Amino acid sequence: MIFTKLYKNSNKAGCFTFLNKQMARLSVIIPVYNTLSTLERCIRSVLSQKVTDMEVILVDDGSTDGSSAMCDTLASTHGSVRVIHRENGGLSAARNTGIEASSGTWLSFIDSDDELSPDTLSANLEWLESNPGTDLIEFPANVHYGSPDSYVLSFKPETVEGVDVFRHWIDNDGYDHCYAWNKIYRRELFDNIRFPQGESFEDAAVCPKIIGKCRSIRYSDNGCYLYYRNVGGITNRYRFRNQEPLFRNNINLLRQITVESHDAAARMRLWNRCLNLLIDLYRCQDARKAYLIGKSSALSGLKPGFTDIFRSRLSSRQIIKSISAYLFGVRFVCSLLGTKKYPI
């Protein structure tokens, strides 16, 4: 089915883009902002995936470096590529624009400075379509690809179903890889869910909600997402405003699993993660003191049992840090370890 849609960009008054929109098996959404040097490489890796009936939606988020023109060139060269130009609104806004413009049964997100290894999408999409009850598939990722500290996030092939989906995700520390990319989603999962605009670490806000809606998830060993480190990215800048959403989303998740009475050892690992994220906030030179005091008290009130520290698979260093917070208080430990401030 082919139809034409008049798409209005709500962030740019009077800006309309005509989209020739074809119902697709898979919609690949790629936000683009000033990535001229990597964009063609990224698109090439997507178009080589051998997926029929795929649409590639480039959301140009107000680029100023020539990426906008490159998007148009790519769209004129490849029939499966469409472009939406919008005023700059950030990564979340661009992804949301792509979701709203998509027609695919399945969705996937790729950042325009990253790549996919060959057959990543085709192999995983084929598995999904052969197992119609599955809502999401997560595949391997090479994190910080090409840098000395790169590592591979890999999975033992496994399908988790029903009430076990979210609990399994928590028990296996799924929040450690709350990435929007390296996944293919059933389109309906994003009904009533969008990425929060104007915040960093937006994936940490959305991923738990998506997992909570899934009837079945597949963890795959097929393919690989190649995630390049962006040293200039906002998440690498230790400013309070940049880092606070990651802590907030994690402590909200901790509250949720505490109420739902998840395994205490799993709660202990997430509690320790929140402790480390709070220490990072203490180390921000522009941190808000009242916020830190309040969140120290909140985190203290969410402590699992003391003995859970020793059965939670924490490293020796993490164990020492957690024991110290139990004995001397969260605020004291965060204040002590937060004295060494991050550079502005």
C-alpha positions in Angstrom: 0.0 0.0 0.0 1.4 3.4 -1.0 0.1 6.7 0.1 1.2 10.3 0.5 1.2 11.9 3.9 1.5 15.6 4.7 3.8 15.6 7.7 3.8 18.7 9.9 6.8 19.5 12.1 5.4 20.7 15.3 8.7 22.3 16.3 8.9 24.5 13.3 5.8 26.5 12.6 4.6 26.3 9.0 7.2 23.7 8.0 5.8 20.8 6.0 7.5 17.9 4.3 5.8 15.7 1.8 6.6 12.0 2.3 5.9 9.3 -0.2 5.3 6.7 2.4 5.2 2.9 1.6 4.1 0.3 4.2 7.3 -1.4 5.1 8.5 -4.5 6.9 11.1 -2.5 8.8 11.6 1.2 9.5 15.1 2.2 10.3 15.2 5.6 12.0 18.4 7.6 11.9 18.6 11.0 13.6 21.2 13.2 11.8 22.9 16.2 13.3 26.2 17.5 12.0 27.7 14.0 11.1 28.7 14.7 7.6 32.0 12.7 7.9 30.2 9.5 9.1 26.7 9.7 7.5 27.4 8.0 4.2 29.3 5.2 6.0 26.4 4.6 8.3 23.8 4.6 5.5 25.9 2.3 3.4 26.0 -0.3 6.2 22.2 -0.1 6.6 21.4 -0.4 2.9 23.7 -3.4 2.6 21.5 -5.4 5.1 19.6 -7.2 2.3 16.2 -6.5 3.9 13.4 -6.2 1.3 10.6 -3.6 1.9 12.8 -1.6 4.3 12.4 2.2 4.7 15.3 4.3 6.0 14.1 7.5 7.6 16.8 10.2 8.0 15.7 12.9 10.4 17.8 15.9 9.8 17.7 17.7 13.1 18.8 21.2 11.9 22.3 20.2 10.7 24.6 23.1 9.8 27.6 21.2 8.4 26.3 20.0 5.1 24.6 16.9 6.5 21.2 18.2 5.3 22.4 18.3 1.7 24.0 14.8 2.1 20.6 13.5 3.3 18.9 14.8 0.2 21.6 13.3 -2.0 21.2 9.9 -0.4 17.4 10.0 -0.7 17.6 10.9 -4.4 20.1 8.0 -5.0 18.3 5.3 -2.9 14.6 4.8 -3.3 14.3 3.3 0.2 15.7 6.4 1.9 13.4 9.3 3.0 14.3 12.6 4.6 12.6 14.8 7.2 14.1 18.2 7.8 13.3 19.8 11.1 14.6 22.5 13.4 17.2 21.3 16.0 15.4 19.7 18.9 17.8 17.1 20.1 18.2 13.3 19.7 14.9 12.4 21.4 12.8 14.8 19.3 14.4 13.5 16.1 13.7 9.9 17.1 10.1 10.8 18.0 9.7 12.5 14.6 11.0 9.3 12.9 8.6 7.1 14.9 5.6 9.2 14.0 6.6 9.1 10.3 7.3 5.4 10.2 5.2 2.8 8.5 7.1 -0.4 9.4 5.8 -3.4 11.2 9.2 -3.3 13.0 11.3 -0.4 14.1 15.1 0.0 14.6 17.2 3.0 15.6 20.7 3.7 14.4 22.9 6.7 15.3 24.4 8.4 12.3 28.0 8.0 13.4 27.6 4.3 13.9 27.4 1.2 11.7 25.9 -2.3 11.4 27.9 -5.4 10.6 26.7 -7.3 7.5 23.3 -9.2 7.8 22.6 -7.9 11.3 19.1 -6.6 10.5 18.3 -9.4 7.9 19.2 -12.3 10.2 17.4 -10.9 13.3 14.3 -9.7 11.3 14.0 -13.2 9.7 14.0 -14.7 13.2 11.3 -12.4 14.4 9.1 -13.1 11.5 9.5 -16.8 12.0 8.5 -16.4 15.7 5.4 -14.1 15.5 4.8 -13.9 19.3 8.1 -12.1 19.9 8.0 -8.3 20.4 11.7 -7.4 20.6 15.0 -8.8 19.7 18.3 -7.5 21.1 21.6 -8.3 19.3 25.3 -7.9 20.1 27.1 -4.6 20.1 30.7 -3.6 19.9 30.8 -0.7 22.3 33.4 2.1 21.7 34.2 0.3 18.5 37.7 1.1 17.2 39.0 2.5 20.5 41.5 0.8 22.9 38.7 0.3 25.5 36.2 -1.3 23.2 34.2 -4.4 24.4 31.6 -6.6 22.9 28.2 -6.9 24.5 27.1 -10.4 23.6 24.2 -12.7 24.4 23.7 -16.4 24.7 20.7 -17.1 22.4 17.6 -17.2 24.6 13.9 -16.4 24.4 12.1 -15.1 27.5 8.3 -15.0 27.6 5.3 -13.9 29.7 5.7 -12.6 33.3 9.4 -13.5 33.3 10.4 -10.9 30.7 10.8 -7.9 33.0 12.1 -9.9 35.9 14.7 -11.7 33.7 15.8 -8.3 32.4 16.3 -7.0 35.9 18.0 -10.1 37.2 20.4 -10.0 34.3 21.2 -6.2 34.7 19.5 -5.3 31.4 19.6 -1.6 32.5 23.4 -1.7 31.9 22.6 -1.8 28.2 19.6 0.4 28.0 20.4 1.3 24.4 17.8 2.3 21.8 20.0 0.9 19.1 21.1 -2.9 18.9 17.4 -3.8 18.9 14.4 -4.4 16.6 11.1 -3.5 18.1 7.5 -4.3 17.2 6.1 -1.0 16.2 3.1 -1.2 18.6 5.6 -1.1 21.6 5.9 2.7 21.0 2.2 3.3 21.1 1.9 6.0 23.9 5.7 5.9 24.5 8.1 8.6 23.2 11.7 9.6 24.1 11.8 12.5 26.7 12.8 15.6 24.9 15.6 17.9 26.2 17.3 15.2 28.3 20.4 13.2 27.9 20.4 9.4 28.5 16.9 9.3 27.1 17.2 5.5 26.5 17.2 4.9 30.2 13.8 6.5 30.5 12.2 4.5 27.6 13.8 1.1 27.7 12.2 -0.2 31.0 8.8 0.9 29.8 9.3 -0.9 26.5 10.5 -4.1 28.2 7.5 -3.9 30.5 5.2 -4.1 27.5 6.9 -7.1 25.9 5.2 -10.5 25.8 8.3 -12.2 24.5 12.0 -11.1 24.0 14.7 -12.7 22.1 18.4 -12.3 23.0 20.3 -13.0 19.8 23.9 -13.8 18.8 23.3 -12.7 15.2 25.1 -9.6 13.8 26.6 -6.7 15.6 26.0 -3.0 16.2 29.2 -1.0 15.9 29.0 1.9 18.4 31.7 4.5 17.9 32.8 6.5 20.9 31.9 10.2 20.6 34.3 12.0 22.9 32.5 15.2 22.3 29.0 13.8 23.0 26.9 15.4 25.7 26.8 12.2 27.8 30.6 12.4 28.1 30.4 15.9 29.7 30.1 15.7 33.4 27.7 18.6 34.0 24.9 18.1 36.5 22.2 18.7 33.9 23.7 16.2 31.6 24.2 13.4 34.1 21.2 13.9 36.4 18.6 12.1 34.1 20.7 8.9 34.2 20.6 8.8 38.0 16.9 9.8 38.2 15.8 7.1 35.7 17.9 4.4 37.6 16.6 5.4 41.0 13.0 5.4 39.6 13.6 1.9 38.4 15.0 0.9 41.8 11.8 2.2 43.4 9.7 0.2 41.0 11.5 -3.1 41.6 11.5 -2.5 45.3 7.7 -2.2 45.3 7.4 -5.2 43.1 9.7 -7.2 45.5 12.3 -8.4 42.9 15.2 -10.5 44.0 17.1 -8.8 46.8 20.5 -9.5 45.2 19.3 -8.0 41.9 18.1 -4.9 43.8 21.4 -4.7 45.5 23.2 -4.4 42.2 20.9 -1.7 40.9 21.3 0.1 44.3 25.0 0.0 44.0 24.7 1.4 40.4 22.6 4.3 41.8 25.2 4.9 44.5 27.9 5.2 41.8 25.8 7.5 39.7 25.0 9.7 42.7 28.8 10.0 43.5 29.2 11.2 39.9 26.6 13.9 40.5 28.5 14.9 43.7 31.6 15.3 41.5 29.9 17.7 39.1 31.1 21.2 39.8 27.7 22.7 39.1 25.8 20.2 41.3 22.8 21.4 43.3 23.4 20.7 47.0 19.8 20.5 48.0 19.2 17.9 45.3 22.2 15.8 46.4 21.1 15.8 50.1 17.5 14.8 49.2 18.6 12.0 46.8 21.1 10.7 49.3 18.3 10.3 51.8 16.1 8.7 49.2 18.8 6.2 48.2 19.4 5.4 51.8 15.8 4.5 52.3 15.9 2.0 49.4 18.8 -0.1 50.7 18.3 -3.9 50.5 19.4 -6.0 53.4 23.1 -5.7 54.5 23.8 -9.4 53.8 22.5 -9.0 50.2 25.8 -7.1 49.5 27.7 -10.4 49.7 25.3 -12.4 47.4 24.9 -9.8 44.7 27.9 -10.6 42.4 29.4 -7.2 43.0 33.1 -6.6 42.5 35.4 -6.3 45.6 35.6 -2.5 45.0 31.8 -2.2 44.8 31.4 -4.3 47.9 33.7 -2.0 49.9 31.9 1.0 48.6 28.4 -0.4 49.5 29.5 -1.5 53.0 30.9 2.0 53.6 27.6 3.5 52.6 25.7 1.1 54.9 28.0 1.8 57.9 28.7 5.6 57.5 25.7 6.7 55.4 25.1 7.4 51.8 25.6 11.1 52.1 28.9 10.8 53.9 30.4 8.4 51.3 29.1 10.4 48.4 30.5 13.6 49.9 33.8 12.0 50.6 34.2 10.4 47.2 32.8 13.4 45.5 35.4 15.8 46.6 37.5 15.2 43.5 35.5 17.2 41.0 35.2 16.5 37.3 36.7 19.3 35.0 34.2 21.6 33.4 
